[in-house]
Amino acid sequence: MLAVGTLLQNRYRVARQLGKGGMGAVYRGWDARLNIPVAIKEMLPQPGLDPYLLSQLQAQFEQEAGTLARLNHPNLVRVTDFFEENENAYLIMDFVEGDSLADRIAEVGQLPEEQVLIWARQLLDALAYLHNQKFIHRDVKPQNVVIRANGQAVLVDFGLVKLWDPNDPHTKTAMRGLGTPEYAPPEQYGDPSAGHTDPRSDLYSLAATLYHALTGKIPPTATQRIVNPAAMQPIRKIIPNIQESTQEAISKALELQPTARYQNAQEMMEILCADIPFITTGSLKTLPQKTKSQPVEPVNGETPPITSSGKPGSRTITTPGIRQTPATTPPQSITLPPIPQDSSVIESQPPVTP
């Protein structure tokens, strides 16, 4: 793990660790060249690999990271740099400011259906784009969804991403990791009978994330569901006022067999979000806002940029909820808070590999 103050590539200084897992850690860092905060993802290769295989995986990491850096979607975190140092691989990503969906669930509990479906549409659009670029995220979960101050959902943390070749499902993955059990489909555990990871695996993980957001309950693992098919309660049994169509769409994406799920993100979006417009900001009816302040520490004497509050050394995060305005009600205009100049980060916890 990196010590606070470590300088990478003579450019990126580690400010503090945000979280760690079995395959590495995420740090808040400072780009000394551009004077902006960044997220530093340190990824460790699987222990015990022979040198030849390690060199192959290092070459694959460069290929994957180079492709990731060319991705451009409003609901995906942007990768700005990648490199290897001291035999470890690093991704530099924008620091997306906001609250993770996991934090929202922990503080509020069950989230409104309309709000969750708006975020679902944004995330499905991001996954459709990612899959079209032949990538699989493989770690979609509430901790890796950040809600910005303007209500936009951003999918972050590419620590487990892999290039997907439909002609070669055995494509090696440069960094070891199985995702988070409660949100990972059975095929992600390497069970040959379940097949290999492909875009349908991300749809399972997103559906498990939506289940958690709607019910406030962490979904059972795929293994628990195999042992006890009744382990996952239907959404409407927990929240009776959820639309039946919403329950059916999420249940289909949560099928244990990939062939029984939606076959792509576009198909799932057309069914689950049929009545939801694609919205990032705009005239929306909002839920009560919540505000929290967190300290931002200078890095080795460097002064952090002025924040949205206008005061250096602190930042205020305001995350409004969003609800769809019914068709019969005229849209209500609201003034959204400005996005801070330094508001591009990831403060998500990396997965803890089981």
Secondary structure as GFF3:
##gff-version 3
##sequence-region A 1 354
A	DSSP	beta_strand	7	8	.	.	.	ID=ss1
A	DSSP	beta_strand	12	21	.	.	.	ID=ss2
A	DSSP	beta_strand	24	31	.	.	.	ID=ss3
A	DSSP	beta_strand	36	43	.	.	.	ID=ss4
A	DSSP	alpha_helix	51	68	.	.	.	ID=ss5
A	DSSP	beta_strand	79	85	.	.	.	ID=ss6
A	DSSP	beta_strand	88	94	.	.	.	ID=ss7
A	DSSP	beta_strand	99	100	.	.	.	ID=ss8
A	DSSP	alpha_helix	101	108	.	.	.	ID=ss9
A	DSSP	alpha_helix	113	132	.	.	.	ID=ss10
A	DSSP	beta_strand	135	136	.	.	.	ID=ss11
A	DSSP	three_ten_helix	142	144	.	.	.	ID=ss12
A	DSSP	beta_strand	145	147	.	.	.	ID=ss13
A	DSSP	beta_strand	153	155	.	.	.	ID=ss14
A	DSSP	beta_strand	162	163	.	.	.	ID=ss15
A	DSSP	three_ten_helix	181	183	.	.	.	ID=ss16
A	DSSP	three_ten_helix	186	189	.	.	.	ID=ss17
A	DSSP	three_ten_helix	192	194	.	.	.	ID=ss18
A	DSSP	alpha_helix	199	215	.	.	.	ID=ss19
A	DSSP	alpha_helix	222	227	.	.	.	ID=ss20
A	DSSP	three_ten_helix	229	231	.	.	.	ID=ss21
A	DSSP	alpha_helix	235	238	.	.	.	ID=ss22
A	DSSP	alpha_helix	244	253	.	.	.	ID=ss23
A	DSSP	three_ten_helix	258	260	.	.	.	ID=ss24
A	DSSP	alpha_helix	265	272	.	.	.	ID=ss25
A	DSSP	beta_strand	285	286	.	.	.	ID=ss26
A	DSSP	beta_strand	291	295	.	.	.	ID=ss27
A	DSSP	beta_strand	314	318	.	.	.	ID=ss28
A	DSSP	beta_strand	322	323	.	.	.	ID=ss29
###
